[in-house]
Amino acid sequence: MDSQQAVPVPAPPCADDSLVECALKVLECPDPWVKAEYTYATVKMWREGVIKRVRPVHWQRLHAPDRPARRDDKVRVCAPGEVPRRGKGGTLASRQALLHSAVHIENWAVDLSWDVVARFGLQPDVYDMPRQFFDDFVTVAEDECRHFSALAKRLEETGSYYGAFPVHDGLWESASGTSHSLPARLAVEHCVHEARGLDVLPATIAKFANNGDAQSAALLRDVVYPEEVSHCAAGVRWIKYLYDVAHGRRQPAPPADAPPPPAGADGTADAVPPGSGIALDDAVGERLAQLSVAVSEAASSQQPRAAEGDCGAGAGASASGGAGCCEGLPPASSSSSASSASSSSSSSAAAAAATPTAWVVDARKYGSVEEWFHSLVRSHFWGALKPPFNEEARAKAGFGPEWYLPLAVQPQQQQQQQQQQQQQQQQQPEQQQQEPPQPQTGQQRAQGLQAHEAAADRQAGR
């Protein structure tokens, strides 16, 4: 408990931060309510143009945390299979448990949104996503934060509070398995899990409505439900974008931090000096922000790395080439000058064709984006998707049956599997308790079913 309380709270997001730095501050904040405050502040500054860059010029020295900071001394965390059943909403305690689960889900969803911004925003040499991508996930973070705040308030109105019930962190455990791949993260977290939430949410709303809790039902139906559709749509939209870029069907959108062309320029990559000047101004501002808000232990651990590439701490970016040095570090141009930053961005399509990254190679194996999606899900999500599906809500998200039906368990197969499991349990002799355990494949299957059920339970509060 003392170790949890000792987790420092980072300084609030400020105008000198990049979007990624603000996202890291949210992720490093252990208090869920402060996470919400930092989220609202970041969204406001991003929307108003106060935050100008997605990542600082010296982004190589930053990294997303393996796990967001948490006050687990305030919320008891246990394994997914150990969380008590929440019931059907027939009692006040059951409805409170359902609301509590939803609050916890939305709290994690806030972190997941910012993790996408920070983790994959710090990989411009791999993805270099356009500004619209970050706009989308800033909006998702804002929505999830609003859901968290509203549901937590509603939970308190029923006489309970966040932390009153045990929870599991299956949502983050699933996300950690896709931390290496933006396409996999989009497929599993923002398509499979978000769409599963759309499947079960109508039944959850009915549990409140049918038991006299019209306020909770209205909150889920009128606020949470329509916005979750847009979150699933964001996952579909950006998987399609990546697939089209990999296959050369779409010209990559301008990188998020691409400098604007100078006045009167024709948009070619030759207009370097004005662009590099803009990058230098941002470099100075970002460096000052880093020096003023960095955590002491992080600064001490990063200082040796700064000297390694001549683009780090000390006096900051120099006028002679601090910005060019760091922005030229991606593999395609290791010895370029300041002009390489803008030229490499403008020729990202050609670079991808010449030296394709792993995700591009993988996407090119498949003749359609749906087939690629199927492969991503099969590789990173255990088991099959379970009907019934909310076809109307999925269609609104652009997530048609061609995406999910090939991954689904058919009703007859699902029933047969359940019957086989029951028969095996009934026929198992008592003496087998003293025999060696079943083969690992059977054990893995049981664990996988438990994990899949936990994923469904996790979404049931939405």
Secondary structure, 3 states (H helix, E strand, C coil): CHHHHCCCCCCCCCCCCCHHHHHHHHHCCCCHHHHHHHHHHHHHHHHCCCCCCCCCCCHHHCCCCCCCCCCCCCCCECCHHHCCCCCCCCCHHHHHHHHHHHHHHHHHHHHHHHHHHHHHHCCCCCCCCEHHHHHHHHHHHHHHHHHHHHHHHHHHHCCCCCCCCCECCHHHHHHHCCCCCHHHHHHHHHHHHHHHHHHHHHHHHHHHHCCCCHHHHHHHHHHHHHHHHHHHHHHHHHHHHHHHHHCCCCCCCCECCCCCCCCCCCCCCCCCHHHHHHHHHHHHHHHHHHHHHCCHHHHHHHHHHHHHCCCCCCCCCCCCCHHHHHHCCCCCCCCCCCHHHHHHHHCHHHHHHHCCCHHHHHHCCCCCHHHHHHHHHHHHCCCCECCCCCHHHHHHCCCCHHHHHHHECCHHHHHHHHHHHHHHHHHCCHHHHHCCCCCHHHHHHHHHHHHHHHHHHHHCCC
